[in-house]
Amino acid sequence: ASQRWDLIVGADLVYDEAAVPALAATLASLLRRSPGARALLALPDRAEFDEPADGRPDYRVLFDQLSLPEHGCLAAVQIGCISSEEAGTLESEIHLFLVLQRDEQGEQRDASSSART
């Protein structure tokens, strides 16, 4: 039997642009194993990747990947932000996200209760 998780926790996962597709595939695979499972991610607000060159935070590249059909059209909902002073980082705020599965209609599953969690 395959292992299942209710919650996957990750921090500072997006720092190598070349690894983002594999990270997205791994998160999607783990979330597919358990209906209703979520991922809680703490990601710094930095923009160091070459693409996209629009200054968006690097974690947006991960969310773009997660939203693709091959990854189940997962959705990321921001649930908080920690200032650089509170986090003890030099310049980057830390953004907290829940990554949720979508139902067949493309709606976020249990999004209303997720925002309160």
VOMITI-896897 format. One record per residue (C-alpha): x, y, z; residue number from 0. Coordinates in Angstrom, 1 decimal. Example, Ala and Ser with C-alpha at 12.3 -4.5 7.8 and 13.67 -1.06 7.14 Angstrom:
<pts>
    east   north      up  resi
    12.3    -4.5     7.8     0
    13.7    -1.1     7.1     1
</pts>
This chain:
<pts>
    east   north      up  resi
     0.0     0.0     0.0     0
     1.2     3.5    -0.8     1
     1.8     6.0     2.0     2
    -0.6     8.9     2.4     3
    -0.3    12.2     4.0     4
    -2.8    14.8     5.2     5
    -0.3    17.6     5.2     6
     3.0    18.1     3.3     7
     5.3    20.8     4.7     8
     8.1    22.5     2.8     9
    10.2    25.6     3.2    10
    12.5    27.5     0.8    11
    12.0    24.9    -1.9    12
    12.3    27.2    -4.9    13
    16.0    28.1    -5.4    14
    17.0    26.1    -8.5    15
    15.1    27.0   -11.6    16
    15.9    23.7   -13.3    17
    14.5    21.7   -10.5    18
    11.1    23.4   -10.4    19
     9.3    21.0   -12.8    20
    10.5    18.0   -10.8    21
     9.4    19.7    -7.6    22
     5.9    20.4    -9.1    23
     5.6    16.8   -10.2    24
     6.6    15.5    -6.8    25
     4.1    17.7    -4.9    26
     1.3    16.8    -7.3    27
     2.1    13.1    -7.0    28
     2.1    13.3    -3.2    29
    -1.2    15.3    -3.1    30
    -2.9    12.9    -5.6    31
    -2.3    10.0    -3.2    32
    -4.6    11.4    -0.5    33
    -7.8    13.2    -1.5    34
    -8.1    16.3     0.6    35
    -4.4    16.5     1.3    36
    -2.7    19.9     1.3    37
     0.8    21.2     1.2    38
     1.9    24.1     3.4    39
     4.8    26.0     1.9    40
     6.9    28.8     3.3    41
     8.6    30.5     0.4    42
    10.9    33.6     0.3    43
    10.0    36.5    -1.8    44
    13.0    36.6    -4.1    45
    13.3    37.0    -7.9    46
    16.6    35.5    -9.1    47
    15.4    33.2   -11.9    48
    16.2    34.1   -15.5    49
    12.6    33.4   -16.6    50
    10.2    35.0   -16.4    51
    12.1    38.3   -16.6    52
     9.2    40.3   -15.3    53
    10.4    40.5   -11.7    54
     7.8    38.1   -10.3    55
     8.9    36.1    -7.2    56
    10.6    32.8    -8.1    57
     7.8    30.8    -6.4    58
     5.4    31.9    -9.1    59
     7.3    29.6   -11.5    60
     6.4    26.7    -9.2    61
     2.7    27.8    -9.1    62
     2.6    28.1   -12.8    63
     3.8    24.5   -13.1    64
     1.3    23.3   -10.4    65
    -1.6    24.8   -12.3    66
    -0.9    22.8   -15.4    67
    -3.3    19.9   -16.2    68
    -0.5    17.3   -15.9    69
    -0.2    18.2   -12.3    70
    -3.9    18.2   -11.6    71
    -4.4    22.0   -11.9    72
    -3.4    22.5    -8.3    73
    -4.1    25.9    -6.7    74
    -2.0    27.9    -4.3    75
    -3.7    30.2    -1.8    76
    -1.6    32.7     0.2    77
    -2.5    32.4     3.9    78
     0.1    34.6     5.5    79
     3.3    36.6     5.3    80
     6.3    37.0     7.7    81
     8.3    40.1     7.4    82
    12.1    39.8     6.8    83
    12.7    41.2    10.3    84
    10.4    38.6    11.9    85
    11.9    35.8     9.8    86
    15.5    36.9    10.4    87
    16.3    37.1     6.6    88
    18.3    39.8     5.0    89
    15.7    41.2     2.6    90
    13.1    38.6     1.8    91
     9.6    38.3     3.3    92
     8.4    34.7     3.7    93
     5.1    34.0     2.1    94
     2.9    31.1     3.4    95
     0.8    29.2     1.0    96
    -1.6    26.2     1.0    97
    -1.5    24.2    -2.1    98
    -4.9    22.6    -2.7    99
    -6.4    20.1    -5.1   100
    -9.2    21.2    -7.4   101
   -12.4    19.3    -8.0   102
   -13.7    18.3   -11.4   103
   -15.2    21.8   -12.0   104
   -11.8    23.4   -11.4   105
   -12.8    24.9    -8.1   106
   -10.5    24.8    -5.1   107
   -11.5    22.0    -2.8   108
   -12.5    23.2     0.6   109
   -11.0    26.6     0.0   110
   -13.2    28.4     2.5   111
   -12.1    26.3     5.4   112
    -8.5    26.3     4.1   113
    -8.3    30.1     4.4   114
    -9.3    29.8     8.0   115
    -6.8    27.1     8.8   116
</pts>
